[in-house]
Amino acid sequence: MKVEDFIAKIEEEFDDVESGVLKPESNFREHFEWNSINALILIALVKTEYDVSINAEDIRNAKTIRDLFGIIEKRVAA
């Protein structure tokens, strides 16, 4: 599992995100319209790709893509 692969999946899933713009340090909320629909899309993406669950609180607590990826890594390892 690599954060770069996670970023690529986000860029594929969200049409508003230009390829190559996101970095691990990026605040993902600043790069596309952040609303409840996009939160659900992100939750579904994580469930489908990594077979772990994240919730709205996890997303709210994560500031950067690396933060969110760290949450996913911990759940995959558990």
C-alpha positions in Angstrom: 0.0 0.0 0.0 1.3 3.4 -1.0 -0.1 6.8 -0.5 0.7 7.6 -4.2 -1.7 4.7 -5.3 -4.4 6.1 -3.0 -3.9 9.6 -4.6 -4.2 8.0 -8.0 -7.5 6.4 -7.0 -8.9 9.7 -5.7 -7.9 11.5 -8.9 -9.7 8.8 -10.9 -12.8 8.9 -8.8 -13.3 12.7 -8.6 -13.6 14.5 -12.0 -12.9 17.9 -10.3 -9.4 16.8 -9.3 -6.7 17.3 -12.0 -4.3 14.5 -12.3 -0.9 15.2 -10.6 -2.2 18.0 -8.4 -2.7 16.1 -5.2 0.3 15.4 -2.9 0.4 13.5 0.4 0.5 16.9 2.2 -2.4 18.3 0.3 -5.5 19.3 2.2 -8.0 17.3 0.1 -10.9 19.5 0.9 -9.2 22.4 -1.0 -8.9 20.5 -4.3 -12.5 19.7 -5.0 -16.0 20.7 -3.9 -16.4 19.1 -0.5 -19.9 18.0 0.4 -21.7 15.0 1.8 -22.0 13.3 -1.6 -18.2 13.5 -2.1 -17.7 12.2 1.5 -19.9 9.2 0.7 -18.0 8.6 -2.6 -14.7 8.7 -0.6 -16.1 6.3 2.0 -17.2 3.9 -0.7 -13.9 4.2 -2.5 -12.0 3.2 0.6 -14.4 0.3 1.3 -14.1 -1.0 -2.3 -10.3 -0.6 -2.7 -9.0 -1.4 0.8 -11.9 -3.4 2.4 -12.0 -1.2 5.5 -14.5 1.3 6.7 -14.0 5.0 7.4 -16.7 7.4 8.5 -17.5 11.1 8.5 -15.5 11.6 11.8 -12.4 10.0 10.2 -12.7 12.4 7.3 -13.3 15.4 9.5 -10.3 14.5 11.7 -8.0 14.1 8.7 -6.5 17.3 7.4 -4.3 15.9 4.6 -4.3 13.0 2.3 -1.5 11.4 4.3 -3.6 11.7 7.5 -6.5 9.9 5.8 -4.2 7.3 4.3 -2.7 6.7 7.8 -6.2 5.9 9.1 -6.8 3.5 6.3 -3.4 1.8 6.9 -4.1 1.3 10.6 -7.4 -0.3 9.8 -6.0 -2.6 7.1 -3.3 -3.8 9.5 -5.8 -4.4 12.3 
